[in-house]
Structures are given as C-alpha cells and as structure tokens.
C-alpha cells in the first residue's frame, strides 16, 4: 500500500511540476530573485526587445531541462541519483520564476514553443534514464554545461544597462556549474567532445526559434 501511495505521490508531484513549468506565472521560487534591489539604466525599445529575447531563450532552456529531469525521475534506479535530480529540479523552479518575472518587467512573454521543448526534454530524460543511471547523470552534466555556456554568452550580449537580467543569469550560471558537478559526483558518465558538439548544435537551433517566438 505504501509503495502504491509513493507512486501516486510521485505522479501528483510530476503533474504539479508540469503546471508550474508550462503555465505562465505559476512557478513560485524558494529563493529571492538575484535582481531584487538591483537598479539599471532605462532600456530603449531595441535593447528591451533584445533582452527579452535572451531571457525567453533562457526560460525555455529551463523548461527543457525541467522536462529532462522529470523524464529521468521515472526511470532512474539509484536512490541517490533520484535525490540529486529532484534537488536540481527544485532549483530550476527558481530559474523559471526569475526569468518569467523578468520577462514581465520587460513587457514580454515566455515562448509559445515551451510545451514542445518540455516534452522533448522529458522523452530524452526517460530514454537516457532507461539506459543507465550513469548515462542519465552524464547527460544531465553535459546539458547543464552547455546551458551554462549559453548563459555566459548571454551575459555578454545583454544591453550594458540591463543589470537586472545580468544578475539573474549570473546566479543561474553558478547553479548550472553546481548541477553539472553534482551529476558527475553522483556517478555520471563524462560525455566525449563529439557528443557535446551535437548537443551544442541542438541548443543553437532552439535559441534561434525561441528568440522571437
């Protein structure tokens, strides 16, 4: 009976996570936004649209990763691996909420393509988890590493006066590095450079589609 209840609880939690991930303004952060109290210069229309495009990309990146973690959670075997993924997924709720809030401040919105990227991530997560926990954790580490590189590039590309967005992306980058390291420490496989190159190409395709939509 306890086992059945545990599975039911996980299904309920996953459904709740899907809603918090895909419904605008539904995510409630556990941590205060890094942009709280940060002041920046006023952005002109071009700068605002560019900043919004970058923040939309990063929001969708978190949507995709949340799907990845949720997909892995249904196939992962080792308890410590599941715990690591669940903790990282919780921190991603913070990222979703921070990006969503910043997009609203920039008079913009999240991507229309988020459901597609969420379920794509979910499918990849379930598939890698079914192969082995080492592959699953290794994919997490490689994905977090690639997103971290995007965050670094976006911090450089943001308008000079957008310190609010830069503060958010800076903290997200710190979290990414931590998640990647923890996945490897939990036993993740180090993916070779060619695999990471393919992942980078996929990420670039996502950024081009989400920047405007």
C-alpha positions in Angstrom: 0.0 0.0 0.0 2.8 2.4 0.9 4.5 1.6 -2.4 1.3 2.4 -4.4 0.9 5.6 -2.4 4.5 6.6 -3.1 3.9 6.1 -6.8 0.7 8.1 -6.6 2.5 10.9 -4.8 5.2 11.0 -7.5 2.6 11.2 -10.2 0.9 14.1 -8.4 4.2 15.9 -7.9 5.1 15.5 -11.6 1.7 16.8 -12.7 2.2 19.8 -10.4 5.7 20.4 -11.8 4.3 20.3 -15.4 1.8 23.0 -14.4 4.4 25.2 -12.7 6.7 24.8 -15.6 4.3 25.5 -18.5 1.7 27.8 -17.1 3.0 31.5 -17.1 3.5 33.0 -13.6 2.7 29.6 -11.9 6.2 28.9 -10.6 6.9 30.1 -7.1 10.6 30.5 -6.2 12.1 29.3 -3.0 14.9 31.9 -3.3 14.6 35.6 -3.8 15.4 36.8 -7.3 19.0 37.9 -7.7 17.6 41.0 -9.5 15.8 42.2 -6.3 17.2 45.6 -5.3 19.3 45.8 -8.5 18.9 49.0 -10.5 19.9 49.6 -14.1 19.7 52.1 -16.8 16.5 52.6 -18.7 16.5 50.5 -21.9 15.3 51.8 -25.3 12.9 49.7 -27.3 15.6 47.8 -29.3 17.5 47.0 -26.1 14.4 45.9 -24.3 13.3 43.5 -27.1 16.8 42.1 -27.3 17.0 41.5 -23.5 13.5 39.9 -23.7 14.6 37.6 -26.5 17.6 36.4 -24.4 15.6 35.9 -21.3 13.0 34.0 -23.3 15.7 31.7 -24.5 16.9 31.1 -21.0 13.4 30.5 -19.7 12.9 27.9 -22.4 16.2 26.3 -21.6 15.0 25.8 -18.0 11.7 24.4 -19.3 13.6 21.8 -21.4 15.9 20.9 -18.5 12.9 20.5 -16.2 11.4 18.1 -18.7 14.7 16.2 -18.8 14.8 15.9 -15.0 11.2 14.8 -14.8 11.7 12.2 -17.5 14.7 10.8 -15.8 12.9 10.6 -12.5 10.6 7.9 -13.8 13.4 5.6 -15.0 16.3 6.3 -12.6 17.2 3.4 -10.4 19.6 4.5 -7.7 18.0 6.5 -4.8 21.0 8.9 -4.5 20.7 9.7 -8.2 16.9 10.4 -7.9 17.6 12.6 -4.9 20.2 14.6 -6.8 17.9 15.1 -9.8 14.9 16.1 -7.6 17.0 18.8 -5.8 18.3 20.2 -9.1 14.8 20.2 -10.5 13.6 22.3 -7.4 16.2 24.9 -8.1 15.1 25.1 -11.7 11.7 26.3 -10.5 13.5 29.3 -9.1 15.1 29.9 -12.5 11.7 29.6 -14.2 10.2 32.1 -11.8 13.0 34.6 -12.1 13.1 34.6 -15.9 9.3 34.8 -16.1 9.2 37.8 -13.7 12.0 39.5 -15.7 10.1 38.9 -19.0 7.1 40.5 -17.5 9.1 43.5 -16.4 10.4 43.8 -20.0 6.8 43.8 -21.2 7.3 40.5 -22.9 6.2 36.8 -22.6 7.5 33.2 -22.4 7.9 31.2 -25.6 4.9 29.6 -27.4 7.2 26.6 -28.0 7.7 25.7 -24.4 5.3 22.6 -24.4 7.3 21.2 -27.3 10.6 21.6 -25.6 9.3 20.3 -22.3 8.1 17.1 -23.7 11.2 16.7 -25.9 13.3 17.0 -22.8 11.0 14.6 -20.9 11.4 12.0 -23.7 15.2 12.3 -23.7 15.3 12.1 -19.9 13.2 9.0 -19.8 15.3 7.4 -22.6 18.7 8.1 -21.0 17.4 7.0 -17.6 16.2 3.7 -19.1 19.8 3.1 -20.5 21.5 3.5 -17.1 21.9 5.9 -14.3 25.5 6.7 -15.4 24.3 7.8 -18.8 21.4 9.7 -17.4 23.5 11.6 -14.9 26.2 12.2 -17.6 23.6 13.7 -19.9 22.5 16.0 -17.1 26.0 17.2 -16.6 26.7 17.7 -20.3 23.3 19.5 -20.8 23.9 21.8 -17.8 27.4 22.6 -19.1 26.0 23.6 -22.5 23.3 25.8 -20.9 26.0 27.3 -18.7 28.0 28.3 -21.8 24.9 29.9 -23.3 24.3 31.9 -20.1 27.9 33.2 -20.2 27.4 34.3 -23.8 24.1 36.0 -23.0 25.5 37.9 -20.1 28.0 39.4 -22.6 25.2 40.1 -25.2 22.8 41.8 -22.8 22.5 45.6 -23.1 25.0 47.4 -20.9 22.3 48.9 -18.7 20.4 45.6 -18.1 21.9 44.8 -14.7 18.7 43.0 -13.6 18.8 40.4 -16.3 22.6 40.0 -15.8 22.2 39.4 -12.1 19.7 36.6 -12.8 21.8 34.9 -15.5 24.9 35.2 -13.2 23.2 33.2 -10.4 21.8 30.7 -12.9 25.3 30.1 -14.3 26.6 29.4 -10.8 23.7 26.9 -10.2 24.4 25.3 -13.6 28.1 24.6 -12.7 27.0 23.1 -9.4 24.4 20.9 -11.0 26.9 19.6 -13.6 29.5 18.9 -10.9 27.0 17.1 -8.7 25.8 14.9 -11.5 29.3 13.8 -12.2 30.0 13.3 -8.5 26.8 11.1 -8.3 28.4 8.8 -10.9 27.6 10.4 -14.2 29.5 9.4 -17.3 31.7 12.1 -18.9 30.4 12.6 -22.4 33.0 12.9 -25.2 33.5 16.1 -27.1 31.7 15.0 -30.3 28.5 14.3 -28.3 28.7 17.7 -26.6 29.2 19.2 -30.0 25.9 17.7 -31.2 24.2 18.9 -28.1 25.5 22.4 -28.7 24.1 22.4 -32.3 20.7 21.3 -30.9 20.8 24.1 -28.4 21.7 26.7 -31.1 18.6 25.5 -33.1 16.5 26.0 -30.0 17.8 29.5 -29.4 17.1 30.7 -32.9 13.5 29.5 -32.8 12.7 30.9 -29.3 14.3 34.3 -29.5 11.2 35.7 -31.3 8.6 33.1 -30.6 
